[in-house]
Amino acid sequence: MSDDWDVVVIGGGGAGLAAAVSAAERGASVLLFESETELGGSTQLSAGMFTAAGTSVQAELGISDSAEKFFQHYMDLNQWQLNPGLIGAFCANAGPTLEWLIGLGVEVPARVSGNAHMPGLCQAGVEDVWRGHVPKDQGYGVVQVLAKAARSRGVEVVLNTRVERLITKDGRVAGVVADGIEVPAGAVVVASGGFARDEDLLARYYPAALRAGADLFVVAADGSRGDHIRFGEQVGAGVAGQGWGLLLPTAYFQRLHHWQSGFPPKSRVYVNGQGRRFMDEDASYAVSSGIIDAQGGTVWAVFDERARRTLPPGYAHWNADVVSAEAQAGRTLRANSIEELAGKAGVPADALVATIRRWNEQLPHGHDADFLRHRTLANKGSADNPDPIGEAPFYAARLLPAELVCTHAGLEIDGRAAVRDGRGEVIPGLFAAGEAGAGVLGQRYVGGGNAVANALTMGRTAGQNAAERVL
Ligand SMILES: Cc1cc2nc3c(=O)[nH]c(=O)nc-3n(C[C@H](O)[C@H](O)[C@H](O)COP(=O)(O)OP(=O)(O)OC[C@H]3O[C@@H](n4cnc5c(N)ncnc54)[C@H](O)[C@@H]3O)c2cc1C
């Protein structure tokens, strides 16, 4: 190991690997520390879906799109509460970063995809132009490609080593300390992921997650301990993205990501405390958690016996036996009529009866005049109409945003991925990206692929600028 590196990267997930590869491509000597025994972090656990505009994949499918349209959608969805310069840079660089990944060996076939498991182009969120690029072999595949590129470009990777702190010298960040050893560097990239697994940091920077109480479960990688916040405190870094993160709506009995937990039945209706339907049950999580939160009380997923009975086997939680067991235990409500179910749920019976009647008049016939769910189902490639809700017994399972995927608060960065201090001035020698580098991920997740695109795009940007010593 050389004892003086051009660039040290902290963290070997998507952002760190992209930073390391792009810095090495520019001729920098690069050392990457990863705290766990293998590379990948949350990126490796993800579908690898990547939101980008103006790509070759879109062009091959005849879709006209641009970074400007992406920018407009991104800013509007986030009510212009993000830094336009940073978002402009992100939107402009996301497409070229996807092309860079394709050049390295990531495969995104030019075909229409219905979901995050099917390689191709899918609807990522609530965008009018589809931007969700799903790679072959998902996040795991992306990490493998980047790890190979890092090896072939001479990046030195040290596993099982958690960086403890930053070193500063003459007003710049000049290296790190790991395993008690000082490692000098021309620039440091913090890419240590988020803080989903640190309850104290959640209380400080994303307290909304703790509202789920005992129902909260975390799917982010084990290394998501919030070390970026501690590094930032050391050098007076600004914090952006405070109070934001991604919580997905789940039934209270889910404890795993839906690939393992399974999916609720298609024939279900979500109702609020007034017994009214209030959303498209398949709405993107770009907006679904916000809609559920806005109901201001308990929300229920209502379905019938046929829906329970026909749940596919093999999933850990959404299967016929688990639903029966939950009902037996009294945690999922079960009743022989809709009126009785309403009584148990504490919602007006006449409203719930009317809701189910109206749902039955529309959804099983392929049309949803109220919430346009037929459009979402079509975009997912879901051909069959939902069955009517009519076979007793009826069930109601509590639904809430409780699956913590990622956190958005981190070190405030600019469009070059340079970290700013509390006054808004750049901290020389310090870059950050991914969940650690904040400002791109906003209050509203723009859809599947937002976080992976952020990690890889800003990671690549950080690596380029760290190598070229722009600070
Ligand atoms: C199950 C799941 C599915 C998801 N699906 C998608 C999706 O399809 N599309 C999407 O856009 N987003 C998705 N996300 C979110 C997305 O994957 C992450 O936000 C993104 O990949 C984070 O990348 P990152 O590089 O910032 O962090 P990570 O990939 O978590 O990498 C950070 C790395 O830093 C290491 N580390 C931490 N502290 C230190 C330290 N002190 N020293 C050295 N190393 C350290 C960690 O061990 C980790 O390996 C998903 C997340 C999960 C958990």
The ligand as an SDF file (V2000), in Angstrom:
LIG
                    3D

 53 58  0  0  0  0  0  0  0  0999 V2000
  -33.8350   -3.4980   -0.3080 C   0  0  0  0  0  0  0  0  0  0  0  0
  -33.5300   -2.1820   -0.9740 C   0  0  0  0  0  0  0  0  0  0  0  0
  -34.0010   -1.9230   -2.2660 C   0  0  0  0  0  0  0  0  0  0  0  0
  -33.7270   -0.7120   -2.8910 C   0  0  0  0  0  0  0  0  0  0  0  0
  -34.1040   -0.5240   -4.1920 N   0  0  0  0  0  0  0  0  0  0  0  0
  -33.7310    0.6170   -4.8280 C   0  0  0  0  0  0  0  0  0  0  0  0
  -33.8850    0.7660   -6.2420 C   0  0  0  0  0  0  0  0  0  0  0  0
  -34.2460   -0.1620   -6.9540 O   0  0  0  0  0  0  0  0  0  0  0  0
  -33.5880    1.9620   -6.7960 N   0  0  0  0  0  0  0  0  0  0  0  0
  -33.1240    2.9940   -6.0470 C   0  0  0  0  0  0  0  0  0  0  0  0
  -32.8910    4.0660   -6.5950 O   0  0  0  0  0  0  0  0  0  0  0  0
  -32.8680    2.8590   -4.7370 N   0  0  0  0  0  0  0  0  0  0  0  0
  -33.1190    1.6790   -4.1170 C   0  0  0  0  0  0  0  0  0  0  0  0
  -32.7950    1.5230   -2.8030 N   0  0  0  0  0  0  0  0  0  0  0  0
  -32.0180    2.5900   -2.1210 C   0  0  0  0  0  0  0  0  0  0  0  0
  -30.5780    2.6090   -2.6730 C   0  0  0  0  0  0  0  0  0  0  0  0
  -30.1530    1.2850   -2.8860 O   0  0  0  0  0  0  0  0  0  0  0  0
  -29.5920    3.3100   -1.7510 C   0  0  0  0  0  0  0  0  0  0  0  0
  -30.0730    4.5640   -1.3260 O   0  0  0  0  0  0  0  0  0  0  0  0
  -28.2520    3.5530   -2.4670 C   0  0  0  0  0  0  0  0  0  0  0  0
  -27.8350    2.3870   -3.1260 O   0  0  0  0  0  0  0  0  0  0  0  0
  -27.2220    3.9980   -1.4490 C   0  0  0  0  0  0  0  0  0  0  0  0
  -25.9410    3.9760   -2.0290 O   0  0  0  0  0  0  0  0  0  0  0  0
  -24.7250    4.4800   -1.1550 P   0  0  0  0  0  0  0  0  0  0  0  0
  -23.4910    4.1870   -1.9200 O   0  0  0  0  0  0  0  0  0  0  0  0
  -24.9550    5.8450   -0.6750 O   0  0  0  0  0  0  0  0  0  0  0  0
  -24.7650    3.5620    0.1680 O   0  0  0  0  0  0  0  0  0  0  0  0
  -24.4720    2.0180    0.3100 P   0  0  0  0  0  0  0  0  0  0  0  0
  -24.7250    1.2820   -0.9500 O   0  0  0  0  0  0  0  0  0  0  0  0
  -25.2080    1.5580    1.5260 O   0  0  0  0  0  0  0  0  0  0  0  0
  -22.9070    1.9670    0.5620 O   0  0  0  0  0  0  0  0  0  0  0  0
  -22.3210    2.5300    1.7140 C   0  0  0  0  0  0  0  0  0  0  0  0
  -21.1720    1.6260    2.1290 C   0  0  0  0  0  0  0  0  0  0  0  0
  -20.3530    2.2880    3.0850 O   0  0  0  0  0  0  0  0  0  0  0  0
  -19.9600    1.3380    4.0730 C   0  0  0  0  0  0  0  0  0  0  0  0
  -19.5620    2.0850    5.2720 N   0  0  0  0  0  0  0  0  0  0  0  0
  -20.3630    2.6960    6.1750 C   0  0  0  0  0  0  0  0  0  0  0  0
  -19.6110    3.3340    7.1140 N   0  0  0  0  0  0  0  0  0  0  0  0
  -18.3030    3.1200    6.7690 C   0  0  0  0  0  0  0  0  0  0  0  0
  -17.0600    3.5200    7.3560 C   0  0  0  0  0  0  0  0  0  0  0  0
  -16.9950    4.2900    8.4550 N   0  0  0  0  0  0  0  0  0  0  0  0
  -15.8970    3.0910    6.7820 N   0  0  0  0  0  0  0  0  0  0  0  0
  -15.9180    2.3120    5.6600 C   0  0  0  0  0  0  0  0  0  0  0  0
  -17.0940    1.9010    5.0740 N   0  0  0  0  0  0  0  0  0  0  0  0
  -18.2670    2.3230    5.6200 C   0  0  0  0  0  0  0  0  0  0  0  0
  -21.2040    0.4730    4.2260 C   0  0  0  0  0  0  0  0  0  0  0  0
  -20.8950   -0.7730    4.8090 O   0  0  0  0  0  0  0  0  0  0  0  0
  -21.6710    0.3410    2.7750 C   0  0  0  0  0  0  0  0  0  0  0  0
  -21.1070   -0.7770    2.1210 O   0  0  0  0  0  0  0  0  0  0  0  0
  -33.0130    0.2980   -2.1840 C   0  0  0  0  0  0  0  0  0  0  0  0
  -32.5280    0.0360   -0.8990 C   0  0  0  0  0  0  0  0  0  0  0  0
  -32.7690   -1.1970   -0.2970 C   0  0  0  0  0  0  0  0  0  0  0  0
  -32.1980   -1.4480    1.0720 C   0  0  0  0  0  0  0  0  0  0  0  0
  1  2  1  0
  2  3  1  0
  2 52  2  0
  3  4  2  0
  4  5  1  0
  4 50  1  0
  5  6  2  0
  6  7  1  0
  6 13  1  0
  7  8  2  0
  7  9  1  0
  9 10  1  0
 10 11  2  0
 10 12  1  0
 12 13  2  0
 13 14  1  0
 14 15  1  0
 14 50  1  0
 15 16  1  0
 16 17  1  0
 16 18  1  0
 18 19  1  0
 18 20  1  0
 20 21  1  0
 20 22  1  0
 22 23  1  0
 23 24  1  0
 24 25  2  0
 24 26  1  0
 24 27  1  0
 27 28  1  0
 28 29  2  0
 28 30  1  0
 28 31  1  0
 31 32  1  0
 32 33  1  0
 33 34  1  0
 33 48  1  0
 34 35  1  0
 35 36  1  0
 35 46  1  0
 36 37  1  0
 36 45  1  0
 37 38  2  0
 38 39  1  0
 39 40  1  0
 39 45  2  0
 40 41  1  0
 40 42  2  0
 42 43  1  0
 43 44  2  0
 44 45  1  0
 46 47  1  0
 46 48  1  0
 48 49  1  0
 50 51  2  0
 51 52  1  0
 52 53  1  0
M  END
$$$$
